[in-house]
């Protein structure tokens, strides 16, 4: 379920919208994914901050954030779950 569409240099992510979709379908967990059209797989400080906010909100809501993936046009990805950030 898309919750944000960005411009050339960024987007605004509202954590409430992410969890709204999860609550509507009675989800026990969520997987968050966004793209980096630049091809840079490294998460920005903003990416890490929003991931931590999602993780903290998930604890309160009892909805487990499982992964936060960054995908690039080449088809590769970076998993914040695999890196221990989520």
C-alpha positions in Angstrom: 0.0 0.0 0.0 1.7 3.2 -1.1 1.8 5.9 1.6 4.1 8.5 0.1 5.3 9.6 -3.3 8.4 11.8 -3.4 10.0 14.3 -5.6 13.5 14.4 -7.0 15.3 14.7 -3.6 13.0 13.3 -1.0 9.5 12.6 0.4 7.5 13.0 3.6 6.7 9.8 5.4 3.9 9.8 7.9 4.2 6.8 10.3 0.5 7.1 11.1 -0.4 6.3 7.5 1.9 3.3 7.5 0.2 1.9 10.6 -3.3 2.9 9.4 -3.0 0.4 6.5 -1.7 -2.3 8.9 -4.5 -1.8 11.3 -7.2 -1.9 8.6 -6.1 -5.4 7.6 -5.3 -6.6 11.2 -1.7 -7.1 10.4 0.7 -8.6 13.0 3.7 -7.3 11.1 4.7 -5.0 8.3 7.4 -4.8 5.6 8.4 -1.3 4.6 10.0 -0.6 1.2 11.2 2.4 -0.6 13.3 3.1 -3.6 16.5 5.1 -4.3 16.3 6.1 -8.0 19.9 7.3 -7.7 21.1 3.7 -7.4 22.7 4.4 -4.0 21.9 1.5 -1.7 23.1 3.2 1.5 20.4 4.4 3.9 20.4 8.1 4.6 20.2 9.5 8.1 16.6 10.2 7.4 16.0 6.6 6.3 17.5 5.3 9.6 15.5 7.9 11.7 12.2 7.0 10.1 13.0 3.3 10.5 13.6 3.8 14.2 10.4 5.7 14.5 8.5 2.9 12.8 10.1 0.4 15.0 9.2 2.3 18.2 5.6 2.8 17.0 5.3 -0.8 16.1 6.2 -1.7 19.7 3.4 0.5 21.0 0.9 -0.8 18.5 2.0 -4.4 18.8 2.6 -4.6 15.1 6.1 -5.9 14.3 8.2 -4.1 11.7 9.9 -7.1 10.0 12.0 -5.4 7.3 12.7 -2.0 5.8 14.1 -2.5 2.3 15.7 0.0 0.0 15.6 -1.0 -3.7 17.4 0.5 -6.6 16.8 0.4 -10.4 19.4 -2.3 -10.9 17.3 -4.7 -8.9 19.5 -5.0 -5.8 18.4 -4.1 -2.3 19.5 -3.1 1.2 17.7 -4.7 4.1 17.7 -2.7 7.4 16.2 -5.8 9.0 19.3 -7.9 7.9 21.6 -5.0 9.2 19.9 -5.0 12.6 18.3 -1.5 12.3 14.8 -2.8 12.4 
